[in-house]
Amino acid sequence: MKFGKMPVLEVDGKTIAQSAAITRYLARKYNLAGKTEFEEAEADMIVDCIADSMNGRSCSFYVNQFVYYNKKTRMFHVHTF
């Protein structure tokens, strides 16, 4: 186990550790990281904000999209408000 900590994600026999790295990997893999460099930065901002919140710092942002995973189709979907 890398860094001796959870969470870890195993992909094709390779291990990725750290929640932010896993989140960014999955976002890129499922095309949720943004279509432009600016949108990618916004996605990173949200991941970093969540990490800050989990570490006791305050952070807030407005999200106008909801992402969900459909078990039947095995796909992620994005709903924009």
Sequence and secondary structure as in RCSB ss.txt:
>XXXX:A:sequence
MKFGKMPVLEVDGKTIAQSAAITRYLARKYNLAGKTEFEEAEADMIVDCIADSMNGRSCSFYVNQFVYYNKKTRM
FHVHTF
>XXXX:A:secstr
 GGG S EEEETTEEEESHHHHHHHHHHHTT S SSHHHHHHHHHHHHHHHHHHTT        EEEEEETTTTE
EEEEE 
